[in-house]
Amino acid sequence: MGAWLVALGWLMLREYGGGAPEEQASATTIPPAATFYAVFAGGQQVGLASLTTDTIARGIRVSFRGDVDVPLPVVPRRILTGTDAEYAGEFRLREFVSFTSGEVGQASLQGRLIGDTLLVATRRGPQVFDADTAEIRVPRGTVLPDALPLKLAAAGALESGRRTEVPVLDPHVLVLRRLTVTVTAESLFVVVDSAAQDSAGAWQPAHTDTVRAWRAEWADRGLPVIAWIDRQGTVVQTTTPLGLAWRETAFELANSGYVRRRPNPVRTAPLELVARPAAAPPSLTRELTLGEGLIPPAASLSGPGQSLEGASVVRRTESLPEAGVQLPIRDSFVAAYLGEGRPDPHVTQLARLALRGTRDASEAARRLAAWVSGNIAPGAPSALMGLQRTLETRRGDSSDRAVMFVVMAQSIGLPARPVAGLVYAGGRFQYRAWAEVYIDRWLAADPTLGQVPADANHIRLVIDGLARPAELVSLVGAVRPRLAVPQEQR
């Protein structure tokens, strides 16, 4: 749930109303309502979330608040997020404000749609450049993650076997994803809707309600998401790909279960604790043990130099493919990773300068990674301006370097994609982004360190994702229960 994962922050929408007459044609009426969620990892509550809805003159306002503290030896481990969004009839997004705070510092983003498709967004925060404003085109009918279940319910898509494509905008990192949702089953759930204190002062369930819900499934950044949604668009429970479980419950139960372990105060931590971890020796193997009872997505956790072996993710140092594969690479099954449209001529020029005439794909990957590592200095994330800001300032974080590398590689015909996960350095894991390139197989490449292939310190969690804390904090909660310090040798 929340903006870092499309499963976060769901609506409890019973009726829909307000707004101009033409906006009410396809909607029903909704009174103000609130839903509360307890967030669990490995059977332990690690977070609290709430979703409120209010009718307004022009439609409906949806507000989400989330607080998740993942007990991992990573930085950052706690993040607070929130969104306030306004919709017209048929769930047409008008405007929104989002915020993130906690160990990542504070930042906010304000977005407003002009017409149906032009989104103008401005980000503010202590680590954000002045006047960080961007304009992007979004498809008509785009919603924030919170409105996805309601949109499915209103469209009559909650029927077993139905498939529906919905454009969903992440309101924290301004990334648009087209999600194909498939309804696969239906079932009954018992939901706690009120609580009372017992003789010892502890909160206990006081009343329950039985509801019918439909199982909706989709893939997001290479990871499967499962949500059970009732006929009115309320999510009863959802499970993130790596094991975080969100369960609807009474506020008193959700709050009391989290307040006992919630850290206070929240301290700001650096986004990238260690800039350059020492390179792993050639024979090194790293191992990350997953939580008990967790069924992880093999497609995301198995990849270049990495495999899912029982309850562990095992990462081994890779070897560079032999010379001989020439650029450009035009294999049809990786065509989607060659970029869309014509590449930026400035980026193409930089890539060609970095290649220094080579057409060998392995050597090209190595030279591009070395160029990015040597020419993009550590700095604050580029936020909304993205690649343009990185080009102007020649500074950025690991996500900016990954994007720069990917775009440069694609411009010269080398298929590439950003990935994100954990890098082991200084005795602990931290969030990092790197890349993968396709030569005769997918190969991990770290343009921050100039490593091709990237060493065994890298454990991939998501494909086509970046190391923004708002995206990863909720994902890595799944590996929390038994995070093993990796072995130096096997």
Salt bridges, closest charged atoms under 4 A:
GLU23 OE2 - ARG94 NH2 2.37
ASP67 OD2 - ARG78 NH2 2.49
ASP69 OD2 - ARG77 NH2 2.86
ASP69 OD2 - ARG261 NH2 3.21
ASP84 OD2 - ARG65 NH2 3.05
GLU86 OE1 - ARG58 NH2 3.11
GLU86 OE2 - ARG61 NH2 3.13
GLU95 OE1 - ARG112 NH1 2.75
ASP116 OD2 - ARG140 NH1 2.25
GLU159 OE2 - ARG231 NH1 3.12
GLU165 OE2 - ARG178 NH1 3.56
GLU186 OE1 - ARG212 NH1 2.92
ASP193 OD1 - HIS207 ND1 2.97
GLU217 OE2 - ARG215 NE 2.45
ASP220 OD1 - ARG177 NE 3.30
ASP220 OD2 - ARG221 NH2 2.97
ASP230 OD2 - ARG14 NH1 3.26
GLU287 OE1 - ARG490 NH2 2.78
GLU292 OE1 - ARG482 NH2 3.12
GLU309 OE2 - ARG316 NH1 3.17
GLU318 OE2 - ARG315 NH2 3.62
GLU363 OE2 - ARG366 NH2 2.41
GLU363 OE2 - ARG367 NE 2.70
GLU392 OE1 - ARG389 NH1 3.85
ASP397 OD2 - ARG468 NH1 2.71
ASP400 OD1 - ARG468 NH2 3.45
GLU436 OE1 - ARG417 NH2 2.85
GLU436 OE2 - ARG460 NH1 2.92
ASP440 OD1 - ARG441 NH1 3.30
ASP446 OD2 - HIS458 NE2 2.55
ASP455 OD1 - HIS458 ND1 3.11
GLU471 OE1 - ARG177 NH2 3.08
GLU471 OE1 - ARG221 NH1 3.12
GLU488 OE2 - ARG286 NH1 3.28
